[in-house]
């Protein structure tokens, strides 16, 4: 009498089905997390720009003039400098790693990020 051994194996169709399902799930996860990363970069940029604006206003109140550039918020510019005005040892970058730009017209201050493309003057710029 022959003994029958029961061997369970996956068929090729079952393996392809599992791989396909895993691929679909991976695609969904990547799409969802990619949108969140961009949202986080934008939020980081808005927060950094707001912090820089506060530091500029504090600089103006303490020193009596607007800073010539953002580096004056962290590096001593003259003997009347009561800084630093930011917690970090250097001016923070935006969410994409680019420098902010400061513009002032009279009493109005604008801190601008070049946005994802790194170039100022187009529609993806963020300003506070």
C-alpha positions, 0 to 999 in steps of 0.5 A: 500500500502506498502512503500518500503525503499531503503537501500543501503548495501555493499555485502560481495564481495564488502567488500572483494574487497575493503579490498584486494585492500587496502592490495595490496596498503599497501604492495606496500607502505611498499616495496617501503619505506623499500628500501628507509630506507636502502638507507638512512642508507647507505647514513648516514653512508657514510656522518658520515664516511667522517665527521670523516675522516675530523676530524681525519685529522684536529686532526693530523694537530693541535696536530701533531699525529693521535688520538689513538681512535675516542673518542679523537676527542670529549674528551680532551686527553692532554694539547695540545688538541685544540678540539673538532673536531666534532660538536656532544658531542660524536662520531656519530654512523653509520646508524644502531647504531653501532660504527665506527672503525678507522685504520691508516697505515702511512698517510692513514686513513680508517674509517669503519662501520660494516654495517647492521649486526654489525660485522666487517670483512665481505662483508657488511662493509662500509669504507671511 
